[in-house]
Amino acid sequence: MSDQSTPVTRLPLRKGASLRWLPFLFIFLQSVLYGLGDPISKSAYEVLPVYSLLTARYGIALAFLLLVFGRRIWRGLKVCSPRDWLLPSLCMGGAYVANNIALELTAATSVAFLRSLSTMMTPLLALAFYRRKFGKKHIPVQLLVLVGLYLLCGLGGLSGFGLGEVFSLLSALLLAGALIFGEHALDRVDPVTLTTLQTAASALMALLCALAFDQGIHLGAATPSVWMSILYLALFCTVAGYLLQNAALGVLSSRTVALLQCFCPVMTAMFSRLLLGEQLSTPGILGAVIILLCVAAETMMKDDKPLS
């Protein structure tokens, strides 16, 4: 791995037709993890300041990655340059810091809806930065997904538009950037290395916000149940979530990954109802069905990988 010409190590997802569905399953699993993570985060923010909790979350995740994959990460860093990973790392860190700030300010269902607008932003950013054309066959699916998202989270629970919604839209834009720049970076950066760098960027941004707005890191009020929530968010939503996304991006296009991630608000709505008592109306249920059908249709279409 020390030679600059050595190819990036990838998970063997392209070998054999039997593994064709594996990257799709990665994003579905990520959506389930995030869907549970949203209401867990919102409950934890009632106890701890948002930036302090995020600093602990991303700090634990970073320590875990370095402990488990330290040698692989070091080898990965030696065969790439900062320009390969800087943009996807900053976008990823900013996306999820903004997302969690939004969760403190507004309903988890509203955050999930607006964050999922990244599915519309991703192909536009890919066109702007990489001149990647958007296949016409995907337009009806994209539009139906937008309708489904509105029914699910708009009529299904979106109550207004305020600062929380602004941060949700910022999260969507940054997530779209993380997807398109991450897809491009994975041609030269090992997925585990990129995940670690994205986690480090998230931790740094959270720490700076904690120092600037919380006057330090305050975790004294954390109960054992809150620490269990932080561990879940660190290991499952951050480590596993980032790894699953980067593994899928090595095979699927950023546009496809963004659309598949629309499964996340369905899971968020379900877990928010169970854990937070947030209601899902009849239009919301219809929206969830539309999203699931669109995601199923997208998995049947031929993907337009690669980006570069």
C-alpha positions in Angstrom: 0.0 0.0 0.0 3.0 2.3 0.2 3.3 2.6 -3.6 1.3 5.5 -5.0 0.1 3.2 -7.9 -1.4 0.6 -5.6 -5.2 0.5 -6.1 -7.5 1.3 -3.2 -8.7 -1.6 -1.1 -12.4 -2.1 -1.5 -15.0 -4.5 -0.2 -15.6 -7.3 -2.8 -19.0 -6.0 -3.8 -18.4 -6.2 -7.6 -17.6 -9.8 -7.6 -20.5 -12.1 -8.6 -24.1 -11.4 -9.4 -25.1 -12.9 -6.1 -23.8 -9.8 -4.3 -25.6 -7.3 -6.5 -28.1 -6.5 -3.8 -25.5 -6.0 -1.0 -24.9 -2.3 -1.5 -28.7 -1.7 -1.5 -29.0 -3.6 1.8 -26.2 -1.4 3.2 -28.2 1.7 2.7 -31.4 0.1 4.0 -29.5 -0.9 7.1 -28.1 2.6 7.5 -31.6 4.0 7.2 -32.8 1.7 10.0 -29.9 2.7 12.2 -30.5 6.4 11.5 -34.2 6.1 11.9 -33.8 4.9 15.5 -30.9 7.3 16.1 -33.1 10.4 15.3 -35.6 10.0 18.2 -32.8 8.8 20.5 -30.8 11.9 19.8 -33.8 14.1 20.4 -34.5 12.5 23.8 -30.8 12.8 24.8 -30.8 16.6 23.9 -33.3 17.1 26.7 -30.5 16.2 29.1 -27.3 17.4 27.5 -26.3 20.4 25.4 -26.3 19.4 21.7 -22.6 20.2 21.0 -21.3 18.5 24.1 -23.2 15.3 23.2 -22.0 15.5 19.6 -18.4 15.9 20.8 -18.7 12.8 23.0 -20.4 10.9 20.2 -17.9 11.6 17.5 -15.0 11.4 19.9 -15.9 7.9 20.9 -16.5 6.9 17.3 -13.1 8.3 16.2 -11.3 6.5 19.1 -13.0 3.2 18.1 -12.0 3.5 14.5 -8.4 4.3 15.3 -8.2 1.5 17.8 -9.6 -1.1 15.4 -8.4 0.1 12.1 -5.3 2.2 13.0 -2.8 0.4 10.8 -5.1 0.3 7.8 -6.0 4.0 8.2 -2.3 4.9 8.3 -1.6 2.9 5.1 -4.6 4.6 3.5 -3.4 8.0 4.3 -0.1 7.4 2.7 -1.6 6.7 -0.7 -3.9 9.7 -1.0 -3.6 13.5 -0.7 -5.8 15.9 1.4 -7.5 17.1 -1.8 -8.9 13.6 -2.2 -10.7 13.5 1.1 -11.1 17.1 2.4 -14.4 18.0 0.7 -16.3 14.8 1.5 -15.0 14.9 5.0 -16.0 18.5 5.6 -19.4 18.0 4.0 -20.1 14.8 6.0 -19.1 16.4 9.3 -21.1 19.5 8.6 -24.2 17.6 7.4 -24.6 15.6 10.6 -23.7 18.4 12.9 -26.3 20.5 11.2 -28.8 17.6 11.3 -28.4 17.1 15.1 -28.7 20.9 15.7 -32.0 20.7 13.7 -33.2 17.8 15.9 -32.8 19.9 19.0 -34.9 22.7 17.4 -37.8 20.9 15.7 -39.6 17.6 15.3 -37.6 14.6 14.3 -40.1 13.8 11.5 -39.7 17.3 10.0 -35.9 16.9 10.1 -36.1 13.6 8.3 -38.3 15.1 5.5 -36.1 18.1 4.8 -32.9 16.2 5.1 -34.1 13.7 2.5 -34.4 16.5 0.0 -30.7 15.6 -0.6 -32.2 13.1 -3.1 -33.1 16.1 -5.3 -29.9 18.1 -4.6 -27.5 15.3 -5.3 -28.0 14.9 -9.1 -28.0 18.7 -9.5 -24.6 19.0 -7.7 -23.2 16.1 -9.7 -24.2 17.9 -12.9 -22.7 21.2 -11.6 -19.4 19.7 -10.5 -18.8 16.7 -12.7 -21.1 17.4 -15.7 -23.0 14.2 -15.0 -26.2 14.0 -16.9 -29.4 12.9 -15.1 -31.2 10.0 -16.8 -34.8 10.8 -17.8 -35.9 7.4 -16.6 -35.2 8.5 -13.0 -37.2 11.7 -13.1 -40.6 10.2 -12.4 -39.2 8.2 -9.5 -37.5 11.3 -8.1 -40.8 13.3 -8.3 -42.8 10.6 -6.8 -40.4 10.3 -3.9 -40.7 14.1 -3.3 -44.5 13.6 -3.2 -44.1 10.7 -0.8 -41.7 12.7 1.4 -44.2 15.6 1.6 -47.1 13.3 2.5 -45.0 11.4 5.1 -43.4 14.4 6.8 -45.1 17.4 5.4 -48.8 16.6 5.9 -47.7 13.8 8.2 -46.2 16.1 10.9 -44.4 19.2 9.5 -45.8 22.0 11.6 -44.0 25.1 10.4 -40.7 26.6 9.2 -38.1 28.0 11.5 -34.4 27.8 12.4 -34.6 24.0 12.8 -35.9 23.6 9.3 -33.1 25.9 8.0 -30.5 23.6 9.6 -32.3 20.6 8.1 -32.0 22.1 4.6 -28.3 22.9 5.2 -27.9 19.3 6.3 -29.5 18.1 3.1 -27.2 20.2 0.9 -24.1 19.1 2.8 -25.1 15.5 2.6 -25.5 15.8 -1.1 -22.0 17.2 -1.3 -20.7 14.3 0.9 -22.2 11.8 -1.5 -20.9 13.2 -4.8 -17.5 14.2 -3.4 -17.3 10.9 -1.5 -18.1 8.8 -4.6 -15.3 10.6 -6.4 -12.9 10.3 -3.5 -13.4 6.5 -3.2 -11.5 6.0 -6.4 -8.3 7.0 -4.5 -9.2 6.7 -0.7 -9.8 3.5 1.2 -13.5 3.4 2.5 -12.3 2.9 6.1 -9.8 5.7 5.8 -12.5 8.0 4.4 -14.9 7.0 7.2 -12.3 7.9 9.8 -11.5 11.3 8.2 -15.2 12.1 8.0 -15.6 11.1 11.7 -12.6 13.3 12.6 -14.1 16.2 10.8 -17.4 15.7 12.6 -15.6 15.5 16.0 -13.6 18.7 15.3 -16.7 20.7 14.2 -18.7 19.5 17.2 -15.8 20.4 19.6 -15.4 23.9 18.1 -19.2 24.5 18.5 -19.1 23.2 22.1 -16.3 25.6 23.0 -17.9 28.5 21.2 -21.5 28.1 22.2 -21.6 25.8 25.2 -18.5 27.3 26.9 -17.0 23.9 27.0 -18.0 20.3 27.1 -20.7 19.5 29.8 -21.5 15.8 30.3 -22.0 15.8 34.1 -25.8 15.5 33.7 -25.6 12.3 31.6 -27.4 9.4 33.1 -26.5 5.7 32.3 -29.3 5.6 29.8 -28.0 8.8 28.1 -24.5 7.2 27.9 -26.1 4.1 26.3 -27.7 6.5 23.7 -24.3 8.1 23.1 -22.7 4.8 22.5 -25.4 3.7 20.1 -25.1 7.0 18.2 -21.3 6.6 18.1 -20.9 3.0 17.1 -24.0 2.4 15.1 -25.0 5.7 13.6 -21.5 7.1 13.1 -19.1 4.2 12.6 -21.5 1.7 11.0 -23.5 4.4 9.3 -20.6 6.1 7.6 -18.9 2.7 6.7 -22.2 1.4 5.2 -22.6 4.6 3.1 -19.0 4.6 1.8 -19.1 0.8 1.0 -22.3 1.4 -1.0 -20.8 4.5 -2.8 -18.0 2.2 -4.0 -20.5 0.4 -6.2 -23.6 2.6 -6.6 -23.8 6.2 -7.8 -24.3 9.0 -5.4 -27.8 9.7 -7.0 -28.9 6.2 -6.3 -27.6 6.2 -2.7 -29.4 9.5 -2.1 -32.6 8.1 -3.3 -32.3 4.9 -1.3 -31.7 7.0 1.8 -35.3 8.2 1.5 -36.1 5.0 3.4 -34.6 6.8 6.4 -37.6 9.1 7.1 -39.9 6.1 7.0 -37.9 4.5 9.8 -37.7 7.9 11.6 -41.4 8.3 11.5 -42.0 4.8 12.8 -39.5 5.1 15.7 -40.6 8.6 16.5 -44.1 7.4 16.9 -43.0 4.6 19.2 -40.5 6.5 21.3 -41.6 10.2 21.2 -45.3 9.9 20.5 -45.1 11.9 17.3 -48.2 11.1 15.3 -48.3 9.8 11.7 -51.4 10.8 9.8 -53.2 8.8 7.0 -51.4 11.0 4.3 -48.1 10.2 6.1 -48.8 6.4 5.9 -49.6 6.9 2.1 -46.3 8.8 1.7 -44.4 6.0 3.4 -45.9 3.5 1.0 -45.1 5.7 -2.1 -41.4 6.0 -0.9 -41.0 2.3 -0.4 -42.5 1.6 -3.9 -40.1 4.2 -5.4 -37.1 2.8 -3.6 -38.1 -0.7 -4.8 -38.4 0.6 -8.4 -35.0 2.3 -8.2 -33.3 -0.9 -7.2 -34.6 -2.5 -10.4 -33.1 0.2 -12.7 -29.6 0.0 -14.0 -27.3 2.3 -12.1 -25.1 5.0 -13.8 -21.9 4.3 -11.9 -19.1 5.5 -12.3 -19.0 9.3 -11.7 -15.4 10.1 -12.7 
